[in-house]
Amino acid sequence: MSVVLYGDGQHKCVAFTDLVTGDGIQANQFLIVNNGEGILLDPGGNLTYKELLAGMAEYFLPAHLKYVFASHEDPDIVASANGWLLITDAKILIAEEWTRFLPHFCTRGTTSGRLNAIPPEGMWIEVGGAPLALLPAHFLHAVGNFHVYDPVTKILFTGDVGANMVSGADAGTSIHGAGAFAAHREASGMNGFHRRYMGGRKVCRLWAEMVRGLDVEWIVPQHGASFRGRDTVAAFLDWFGDLECGPDLLESMNYQLPPRL
């Protein structure tokens, strides 16, 4: 299923939400097009490649793809890199920490001259003349990790931050309101996922403070439903910015030898 998140004739954002079936984890893929030029966000792996390519054709010709953005290095993020490099002239944007890892997904030589390393502080890019911000989100959950902010739509694409465990059929929905956000957080496994995968309350707080400085109306993660409306975004940032997670929860018992057989 594809969902048009925004479209004004010149600028368009499209989400693909149900391309993964079977054993793979549900994942969302995103296409941003401006003035006929495009960027794919977190295109996924072999489970999504053919279906995403076919779904894109309704909105955009792959030949005009300028960038493929990878928020981090996980297979459900960018294991399909080889396919996109072979059929387009797009450059892959990925944290500089992962530029020597990504070629392991690709045929030898395919990535030569095609990887654009994102510096740790992030950067701005343009797609068809429209600016997009690549924002630092390190340790949330990867060492080198970035999110994409689209000032035209006021959408923040947050990768694994905000991930919630719902089916592909439900992933195209949006959660509205602080109360609905709290209920969804409990029902969808968000608390457990974020406590296990995020890098500690300090980085959650720093990220939330950065996002509060942006004009964000919609948080759209790579897994599950999205969070729409300023009150929903505020509730999300209040929760996430004070989240105990990762190393905050470790005790010495986590680093003991397991019992011998």
C-alpha positions as CSV (number, residue, x, y, z in Angstrom):
1,M,0.0,0.0,0.0
2,S,1.2,3.5,-0.8
3,V,0.1,6.6,1.1
4,V,0.6,10.1,-0.2
5,L,1.6,12.0,2.9
6,Y,1.8,15.3,1.0
7,G,1.3,16.5,-2.5
8,D,1.0,20.0,-4.0
9,G,1.8,19.4,-7.7
10,Q,5.5,20.2,-7.3
11,H,6.4,18.6,-4.0
12,K,5.3,15.1,-3.0
13,C,6.0,12.6,-0.1
14,V,4.9,9.0,-0.5
15,A,5.0,6.2,2.1
16,F,5.1,2.5,1.2
17,T,3.9,0.6,4.2
18,D,3.1,-3.1,3.5
19,L,5.8,-4.4,1.1
20,V,7.2,-6.8,3.7
21,T,5.4,-10.1,4.2
22,G,6.3,-13.4,5.8
23,D,9.1,-13.5,8.4
24,G,10.6,-10.0,7.9
25,I,9.8,-7.2,10.2
26,Q,7.3,-4.6,9.0
27,A,9.1,-1.6,7.5
28,N,8.1,1.7,5.8
29,Q,9.9,3.1,2.8
30,F,9.6,6.7,1.7
31,L,9.9,8.7,-1.6
32,I,10.3,12.5,-1.7
33,V,9.9,14.1,-5.1
34,N,10.4,17.8,-6.0
35,N,10.4,19.3,-9.5
36,G,10.8,15.8,-11.0
37,E,13.8,14.9,-8.9
38,G,13.6,12.3,-6.1
39,I,15.2,10.8,-3.0
40,L,14.4,7.4,-1.5
41,L,14.5,7.1,2.3
42,D,15.5,3.8,3.9
43,P,14.5,1.6,0.9
44,G,14.9,-1.7,2.7
45,G,16.3,-5.0,1.5
46,N,15.5,-7.8,-0.9
47,L,12.0,-8.2,0.6
48,T,11.0,-4.7,-0.6
49,Y,13.1,-4.0,-3.7
50,K,10.9,-5.3,-6.5
51,E,7.7,-4.2,-5.0
52,L,9.1,-0.7,-4.1
53,L,10.4,-0.3,-7.7
54,A,7.0,-1.2,-9.1
55,G,5.2,1.1,-6.6
56,M,7.4,4.0,-7.3
57,A,6.4,3.9,-11.0
58,E,3.0,5.4,-10.2
59,Y,4.7,8.5,-8.9
60,F,8.2,8.8,-10.3
61,L,10.6,7.4,-12.8
62,P,13.7,5.8,-11.0
63,A,15.9,7.3,-13.7
64,H,15.4,10.7,-12.0
65,L,16.4,9.4,-8.6
66,K,19.1,11.7,-7.2
67,Y,19.8,10.1,-3.8
68,V,19.1,7.0,-1.8
69,F,19.3,7.9,1.9
70,A,20.1,5.3,4.6
71,S,19.5,6.4,8.2
72,H,21.9,3.7,9.3
73,E,23.4,0.4,8.2
74,D,20.8,-2.2,9.1
75,P,19.6,-4.7,6.4
76,D,16.0,-3.5,6.6
77,I,17.3,0.0,5.9
78,V,19.6,-0.4,2.9
79,A,20.4,-4.0,2.0
80,S,18.9,-3.4,-1.4
81,A,21.6,-0.8,-2.2
82,N,23.1,-2.9,-5.0
83,G,19.8,-2.9,-7.0
84,W,19.4,0.9,-6.8
85,L,23.0,1.5,-7.8
86,L,22.6,-0.7,-10.8
87,I,19.4,0.8,-12.3
88,T,19.9,4.5,-11.4
89,D,22.6,7.1,-11.2
90,A,21.7,7.9,-7.6
91,K,24.3,8.6,-4.9
92,I,23.8,6.8,-1.5
93,L,23.8,9.1,1.5
94,I,25.0,7.3,4.7
95,A,26.9,8.2,7.8
96,E,30.7,8.2,7.2
97,E,31.0,5.4,9.8
98,W,29.2,3.1,7.5
99,T,30.7,3.9,4.1
100,R,33.1,1.0,4.3
101,F,30.4,-1.4,5.5
102,L,27.8,-0.7,2.9
103,P,29.9,-2.2,0.0
104,H,29.3,-5.6,1.7
105,F,25.7,-5.4,0.4
106,C,26.9,-4.7,-3.2
107,T,28.7,-6.2,-6.1
108,R,32.4,-5.4,-6.1
109,G,33.1,-1.9,-7.6
110,T,29.4,-0.9,-7.7
111,T,29.8,1.7,-4.9
112,S,32.9,3.4,-6.4
113,G,32.2,7.1,-6.5
114,R,28.6,6.6,-5.5
115,L,28.7,7.0,-1.7
116,N,28.3,10.4,-0.1
117,A,29.4,10.3,3.5
118,I,27.3,12.4,5.9
119,P,29.5,14.1,8.4
120,P,28.7,13.6,12.1
121,E,27.1,17.1,12.4
122,G,24.7,16.4,9.6
123,M,24.2,18.5,6.5
124,W,21.6,20.1,4.1
125,I,20.9,18.7,0.6
126,E,18.7,19.8,-2.2
127,V,16.3,17.7,-4.2
128,G,14.8,19.5,-7.2
129,G,15.7,22.8,-5.5
130,A,13.9,21.8,-2.2
131,P,16.1,21.8,0.9
132,L,16.2,18.7,3.2
133,A,18.0,18.5,6.5
134,L,20.0,15.4,7.5
135,L,19.9,15.6,11.3
136,P,22.2,13.8,13.7
137,A,20.6,11.0,15.7
138,H,23.6,9.1,16.8
139,F,23.1,6.1,19.1
140,L,19.4,6.1,18.3
141,H,20.1,3.3,17.8
142,A,23.2,3.1,15.5
143,V,26.6,4.8,16.2
144,G,26.2,6.8,13.0
145,N,22.5,7.6,12.6
146,F,20.6,10.4,10.8
147,H,17.0,11.6,10.3
148,V,15.5,13.6,7.5
149,Y,13.5,16.8,8.0
150,D,11.5,18.2,5.2
151,P,10.7,21.9,5.8
152,V,8.1,22.0,3.0
153,T,5.9,19.4,4.6
154,K,7.1,19.8,8.2
155,I,7.6,16.0,8.4
156,L,10.5,14.5,10.4
157,F,11.4,11.0,9.1
158,T,12.9,9.4,12.2
159,G,14.1,5.9,11.3
160,D,13.9,3.6,14.3
161,V,12.9,6.4,16.7
162,G,9.2,6.1,17.1
163,A,9.2,2.5,15.7
164,N,6.0,0.7,16.8
165,M,5.0,-2.9,16.1
166,V,1.9,-3.0,13.9
167,S,0.9,-4.8,10.8
168,G,1.6,-3.5,7.3
169,A,-2.1,-2.8,6.9
170,D,-2.1,-0.6,10.0
171,A,1.2,1.2,9.3
172,G,-0.4,3.7,7.0
173,T,-2.4,5.2,9.9
174,S,-1.6,8.3,11.9
175,I,-1.9,8.7,15.7
176,H,-3.5,12.1,16.6
177,G,-3.4,13.6,20.1
178,A,-1.5,13.1,23.3
179,G,-4.0,10.6,24.7
180,A,-4.0,8.5,21.6
181,F,-0.2,8.6,21.6
182,A,0.0,7.3,25.2
183,A,-2.5,4.5,24.4
184,H,-0.8,3.5,21.2
185,R,2.6,3.5,22.9
186,E,1.4,1.0,25.4
187,A,-0.4,-1.2,22.9
188,S,2.2,-1.3,20.1
189,G,5.3,-2.3,22.0
190,M,7.0,1.1,21.7
191,N,8.2,1.2,25.3
192,G,9.9,-2.2,25.3
193,F,11.5,-1.6,21.9
194,H,12.9,1.9,22.7
195,R,14.1,0.8,26.2
196,R,16.1,-2.0,24.5
197,Y,17.4,-0.3,21.4
198,M,18.1,3.3,22.2
199,G,21.4,4.6,23.5
200,G,20.5,6.2,26.8
201,R,18.5,9.0,28.2
202,K,21.2,11.6,27.5
203,V,21.0,11.2,23.8
204,C,17.2,10.9,23.8
205,R,17.1,14.3,25.6
206,L,19.6,15.9,23.3
207,W,17.7,14.7,20.2
208,A,14.4,15.9,21.7
209,E,15.8,19.3,22.4
210,M,17.1,19.6,18.8
211,V,13.7,18.6,17.4
212,R,11.9,21.2,19.6
213,G,13.9,23.8,17.7
214,L,12.3,22.7,14.4
215,D,8.8,23.3,13.0
216,V,7.6,19.7,13.1
217,E,4.0,18.7,12.5
218,W,4.5,15.0,11.8
219,I,6.9,12.4,13.1
220,V,7.1,9.4,10.6
221,P,9.2,6.4,11.7
222,Q,10.5,3.5,9.6
223,H,8.3,1.0,11.4
224,G,4.6,1.2,12.1
225,A,2.1,4.1,12.4
226,S,3.1,7.8,12.4
227,F,2.4,10.6,14.9
228,R,0.6,13.7,13.5
229,G,-0.2,17.1,14.9
230,R,1.7,19.5,17.2
231,D,0.2,18.1,20.4
232,T,1.1,14.6,19.4
233,V,4.6,15.6,18.5
234,A,4.9,17.5,21.8
235,A,3.7,14.4,23.7
236,F,6.2,12.2,21.8
237,L,9.1,14.5,22.6
238,D,8.1,14.7,26.3
239,W,8.1,10.9,26.5
240,F,11.2,10.2,24.5
241,G,13.3,13.0,26.0
242,D,13.0,11.5,29.4
243,L,13.2,7.8,28.5
244,E,15.5,5.5,30.5
245,C,16.9,3.1,28.0
246,G,19.9,1.1,26.8
247,P,22.9,1.6,29.2
248,D,20.7,3.3,31.8
249,L,19.1,0.0,32.5
250,L,22.2,-2.2,32.8
251,E,23.4,-3.7,36.0
252,S,26.4,-5.8,36.8
253,M,24.3,-8.9,36.4
254,N,24.1,-8.2,32.7
255,Y,27.8,-8.9,32.4
256,Q,28.3,-12.2,34.2
257,L,29.3,-15.5,32.6
258,P,26.3,-17.6,31.8
259,P,25.8,-20.9,33.6
260,R,27.9,-23.8,32.1
261,L,26.0,-26.7,30.5
